[in-house]
Amino acid sequence: MNKPVYWISCALFILSCFACDKDEVNNKESINEVYLNLDLKSISASVLDNHLMQISDAEGAVVSEFTDLQNLPGQIELPGGDYTAEVLSEITTPAFDQPLYGGTQNFTVTDQNTTSLSLTLTQSNFGVKVVYADDFKTVNTNYSTVISNEHGSLSYSDSETRFGYFVEGPISVVLTYTDADGIIQTEENVLEASNPSIAAGTALTIKFQTSEDATYTGYYAQASNKTGLELKATLGDIISAGYNERSYADLWEIYKVSDIRTDGTIWDMYSDNPTGPETYVYYPGGDQCGNYSGEGDCYNREHSVPKSWFNDAAPMYTDMVHLVPTDGYVNSKRSNYPFGEVGSVTWTSDNGCVVGSARNGLGYSGTVFEPIDEYKGDFARIYFYFVTRYDDRVAGWNSVMFSSDAYGLDQWAITMLLDWSANDPVSDKERERNEHIQDFQNNRNPYVDHPEFIDKIWGQLKSSQKLKSGVAVQAAELTLSVN
């Protein structure tokens, strides 16, 4: 698991002068005198609080120590030899909102020599926060959690949303709550020090839910009591059984009922304006592409998973779940770029969809297409469907979002799509469309019917979460079911 890295502009300029005249270095006694310049201007005070810097000799003895990294002296005296500079914190007590950092660098003091070195700080503790699933909060009251290690404990009330920080495991997680019968219950879980979820630099979210969530009936009965890749494989079997492959031309007809707004016009997610008047509308059957030279000319059948990624192969080519009606011109601007989050915009549609280079920190550096927030969850759930339905084929496709492992998606895509799905929950539009999908091709999108499946499969893989310090860290999620 990767630790967060905080690159700092930290340079040690060490000058040791031997057998020089007094007047040669600012009239100071210059024999074995070291001039120290630590440039820490790029580091915020909040990060440097509670940290110190030590310089140790080759035997490990501390020869200099600085507790105020914002106000270091300009010079120190060191004899020639090998040394280690270390930034560390001596805090061990757990605390909220208190990430700690550390780093070391070796250097040598030699006669008539200037040494320049850079120090890299990585997070030395791990963060833990607690959340309670809606189903848990519905049936239980007076819940709180205490997390502790050998150095102390933190109490997480039902409204506590901050990360608490611990320097090492194991940690004990004790949940106390009053159940539906009014009985006070206590449950304890222990995470051993070797657990990668609490490695240094990790942000762990512990989520409590009721175990009843695992039981399903009807279409999804086989998914009961399953999580992770086992659940993904089972859902793949469910939505593949009895699948009825339709023709590409058939899509025009189903769009007349599956993607219709209340005013009878086509529901185009690339042109719909949820907060204002439409700049143009399409009527089912009458405005099909055809040729186009700009927005508003006609609508066509958009492969939200670009068909070039799977070489136009069946049955993906006509799978209605990912084929949606969209403006032809916007579709052409989208091209086969992956969905993403834009940092520098090069083109904007009438309703606010944008094309441009990916934002910093996304995990992908190419050109991306970003739909409006109103429909990001729709597309996220389509992609989770796609890598579930075609999990045995994804590895052979040429795509910048799909991966060859069993989860089917690259890490950056998983993180982004999880956020999109969480921030744009399932809508009535999706639910109604799912019914028409079943009528049309005899399967459904399970992540529309049960969005909790997404977290059960991919939730623990979410990464690169930004904590209060602004440092990207490896994130993990642990879901604990309460009987």
N, C-alpha and C positions, 0 to 999 in steps of 0.2 A: 504494500500500500504506500503510495507516494506521500511524503511529508510535504507540508506547505513550505515554500522557500521564499524568504523575504530578502530580496537582493538589495543590499545597502551600499551607498557610496561611502565606504569606510576605508580610508587609506592611512597607513602608518608610514610616515617618512622618518627614517631613523638615520641619524648621522653621527658616527663615532669618530672623533678626531684624536689622533695620537701624536704626541710630540710636536704640537703646534704652539705658536706663540700665543700669549693671552689675548693680544689685540686682534687676532685673526678671526675670532668668532664673537663679535659684539663685546669684546673685552671681558669675556667670561672665562673661568677656569675650564679649559676645553678638553683636558685629557679624559677619555672615556665618558664624555658628556653626550647624551642622546637628546635630540630634539624631536618632540613627539607632536604630530599633527593628525588628529582624527577628525575627518570631515563627516559629520553626522547630520548635516543640514536636511537631508532628504528623509530622515526618520522622524516621525511624529513623537511628541512628548509622551503621548498615551502608550505607545509601544515601549518606550525606553524606561518608563516608570517601573520601579521595583526590579531593575536590572543593574548589574555592575560589571566592570571589566577588570580582569586580573591578568598580570603578566608574570609568568613562572619561568624559572631557569631550567636547565637541562635535567636537574635532579628533582624537579617538581615543586620546589620551594617558591612560594609567592614572593616576588620581589617588589611588585607595585600593585596597588589596587585603587580603583576609581569608582566611587558610588554615584557620582553625578555625571552621567555620560553627556549631558548637554554643556557642561563646563569643565572640560578636561584641561589640564595644564599644558603649557606650550612645550615643556621640556622635562625630561627626567634623566637621571644618571644611571647608566648601565655599563658594566664592563663588557668587553668582547665575549661572544659566546652564542649558544643556541637558546632560543626562547619560544614560548607559546603565549599568544594573546587569546584570551577567552572572554566572551560575553555570556553571562549566565544570570539566573535568578536563584536565590536561596529560599524562595517561597515554596512551601509544600502544602499548606492548608488549602482545601478546596474553596473556590470563590466564584461568584457569578461574574460574567463579562470580564474575565481576566486571563487572556491568552498569554503564555510565556514563551520566550524565545532563547535560543542559544546558538553559539557558533565558536569555532576555534580556528586559529591560523598560526602556523609555525614561521619563525623568521630568525635570521642570523645577524648579529652585530659584528661587523669587521672594520678594520682600520680604513679610514678614508673612503667609506662606502655609504651610499644612500639606498635604503631598502624600501620598496613600495609594495604593499600587499592589500588585497581586498578580503573583507570578512563577509561571509554569507550566514545569515541567521535562518534557522528553521524552527518551526513551532515545537516546543519540547513537552507540552502537555496536550490533553485532549478535551474536547467539549462534549457535554451530554445535555440534551433537553428532553422534556417529557410532554407528550400530547395524548389526548384521550379521544378515541373515535366517537362519532356521533351516537352509534348504537350503545356504546358503553355509558355515555352521559345520559342517555334516555332512561336506562333502567337502574342506574346507581347514583348515589348522592354522597356528599361529604368525602370526596376522594382526594387523596394527596399521596405524594411519593417522597421517600427519603433515600438518597443515594449516598453511599459512604465508602471510604477506603481507610487504610490504617492511619491516615493523617487527619481525618475529620469527616464531616458529613454536610450535605446541603438538603434543605427541605423544599420541595416543589409543590406549591399550592395548586389548586385547580385553575388559577388564572396566571400562573407563572409561565412565561414564554421565552425566558432568557436561557442561554447556554450556561451551564455550570462547568467549571474547569477542574480537572484532576491531574496530578502529575504522574500517577501510575495506578495500575490495577493490582490485584483484583478489586472489583467494585461490587457492592451489595445493593440491590434494587428492591426496596420494600414498598409495596403498594398497600394502602389502607383505604377501605371504602365501606359504605353501608349499602347492602344489596336491596333488592326489591321487597324482601320480607322484613326489612328493618334490622337485619343482623349485621354487625360489624365484622368485616372480613379482612384478613391480612395475608398477602402472598409475597414470597421472597424469591428473587432470582439472583444468581451470582454469575458475573462475567469474569472469567479467569484472565490473568495478566497477558496470557498468550493469545487471547481473542483479538483478531485483526480489527474488529470494530472499535477497540479502544487503544489502538496503536497511537503513538505520538503523532499529532497533526490531524487526527480524525475528528469529525463532527458527527456524533451519534445521536439520532433521534429515536427515542423509545416510545412506541405507540401501544396503548392498551386498547383492546377491543374485546367484545364478548365472543365466546366460541360459537354461538348460534349462527354467526355469519357464514360458517363453513358448510351449512346444509342448504341444498337447493333441490327443487323438484322440477318435474316436467322436462323441458328441452335441455336444461343444464343439470339434471340430476347426477350425471356421471362426474360432474365437477366438484361434488361435495367432498369436504375434508381434504382438499388438495391445494397446494401452493407451489410457487416457483415453476420450474421447468416441467414438472409433472402436470401442473394445472394447464400450462401452455399447450403441452402435447395433447391433453384430453380435449381442450377446447378446439384444437385443430382437427381432431377426429370428429367432433360434434358438427362443426360447420362445414366439413367436407363430405360427410355422409349424405347421400341423396342430392348433392348439388346438381342443379339443372343448368347446363351451359346454354346461354342464349346467343342470338346473333347480334352483331354490332348495330344493325338496322333496328332491332327490337327496342333499343334504348330510346329512340325518339318517341315511341308510343308510351313507354312507362313514365317518361318525364312529364307527360301530360297530367299525371295524377300524383306522382311521387315528389315532385319538386315545384309545387305551386303555392304561391303566396295567397293570402286571404282575398286579394283583389283579382285573382285569377291569372296573374302573370307568372312567368318563370322565376323561380327562386335561385338566382345566380349569386354565389358567394363571392365572386370576383367583382361584382358591380353593386350589390345590395348596399343601401345606406341605412343602417338601423336607427340613426338619430336624426335624419332629415329627409327631404324629398328626393326621389330618385331622379337622376339626370337622364335616364332612359329606361325603358322596360321592354320585355320581350313577351310575345304571346305564343302559347304552345302550338306547335305545328306550323306557324306562319313565318317565323323569323329564323329558320334554321340556316346555318352556313352551308354552302356558299362562300363567296368572296367577301373580303372586308378590307377597309383601308384605315379604319379608326374605330374607336369605341362606339357602341350603339348600332353597329351595322347588322350583326347577327350573333346567334349563340351556337355553340358546338358542344361536342362531347369531350370533356377534359379528363385525360388520364392523370389524376392527382399524383399517382406514382407513374412517372414518365415511362411511356411504352418502350423507349429506347433502352431503358435500364434492364428490361427482360426480353429484348429482341423481338417485340411484337408477338410473343408466343401466347398460345391459348393454354389454359382458360383465363389467364390474367387479363388478356386483351379486352374481354367483354364483361369482366366482373363488375356488376353494378355498384358494389360497395364503394369502389374508388373512382368510378366514372360519374362525374357530376356535370350538369349543364353550366357552362360559363361563357362569358363574352369571348368571341373569337379573337379579337385583337389583344385583349389582356392575356388570353391563353398563349398567344404567340410571343408576347413579351416575357411571360413566365418561362417559355421554352422548356428545356429539360433541367433547369436549375433546381437544386434541392430547396425545400422549404427551410427557412432560417430566420435569423434576426439581423436586420440590416444596420450597418454602422454608417456607411456613406451612400446616400441615395443617388441613383442615376436616372430613375424613372418612377413616376407615381401615377396610379390609375385614378379615375374620378372618385372612387369611394375610399381611396387611401391605401390600397395594396402598393407595395414598393419593391423595386429591384435595386440591388446594389451590392457592394462588398460586405461581407459578414462583419459583424461588430467584433471588437476585441474581446477575447475571453470566451467566445462561443465554442471554440474547439475545432472550427472549420474556417479556412481562410479564403475560400473562393467566393464567387458570385452566388447570391441566394435570392429567393423570392419570399417575401413576407406578406401573408394575408392579414386582413384587419383582425383585431383582437376578438371580435364577435364570433369568428369562425375558426380560430386556432385550435380550440378543443375538438371541433368536428374533424379537422384534418389529422390531428394527433390520434384520435381513436380509429380513423381509417388506416393509418400506418400500423398501429398495433394489430388491427385485424389482418392486414396484408401479410405481415411476417408470421402470423399464427396460421393463417389459411395455407400459406405456401412455404412453410418452414423447411420443407425438404428440397426447395429449389433456390432459396435465397443465396446460398453460398456460391452458386455459379453465376450470379448476376454481376454486371459491371455498374456499380453504384457507389456514390459517395456517402450514402446514409446506411446502407445495409452492411452487416458483418457476416463472417462465415461461422461464428459461434452459434450456440443454440438459442441465444436471446434475439438474434436476427438483426440487431441495430447497433451502429457504432455508439460508443459511449457518449459523444457530444449530442447525438440525436436523441438518445434515451433521456438525458438530462433535460433537454429542451422540450421534448414532447410530453414528459411528465408534468412540467410546469404549465404547458399549454392546456393539457387536459384538466389540471387542477384549477386553473384560473378561469376556464370557460367550461363550466359543467354541462352535462347532457341537457339538451333543450327539447321542447315538444316537437320541433322541426325534425330532429334526429330520430326521435321515437316513432313518429309517423312514417318517416322514410324507411325505417327498419321494417315496419309492417309490409310496406310495398316491396321491399327487397325479398322478403320471404315469399310473397305471392309470385314474384317475378322469377326467382332462381332457387327457391327452396332452401335458403339458409339465412342467417342473421349475423349482425355484428354483435358479438357478445359483450363488447366494451361499451356499447350503448345501453344494453339491457342491465349490465352489472359493471359499472365503472370501477368498482372495488377490485375487480379482477386485475386491473392494471397494476395497482400497488402490490398485489399478491405475487405478481410475476416479476415486475421490473423495479418496484419501489426501492429495494435495497441497493440498487445499482446507481442511484442518483449520485452525482459527484460535483466537485468544484463549487461548493456552496460558499458564499461570501459571508464571513462572520463580521462582527462589529469592527474588528481591527482592519478590515478591508483586505485581508490576506485570503487567497483562495486555498481551501483545504479539501481533503478527501472526505466525502460525506457518506454515511451509512445509515440504514434504518433497521431497527429491530422491532418486530411486532409480537407482542405477548398477548395471548388469548386468555381471558378470565372466564372460568366456568360459572 
